[in-house]
């Protein structure tokens, strides 16, 4: 596996196992493609993550939905 960018590793630091299990595969996909960063959307019940062409590779942007 390619090494995760520092921003990705820092983003996962201190997160619970369920959060990491949801987000880590998308971070790995981003590293494999090396084209886009990751957008994570969090609401009170779910976490969703996807690669996003509007986010530069190596960055994570987070949004919340109420």
Secondary structure, 3 states (H helix, E strand, C coil): CCCCCHHHHHHHCCCCHHHHHHHHHHHHHHHHHCCEEEEEEEECCCEEEEEEEEEECCCEEEEEEC
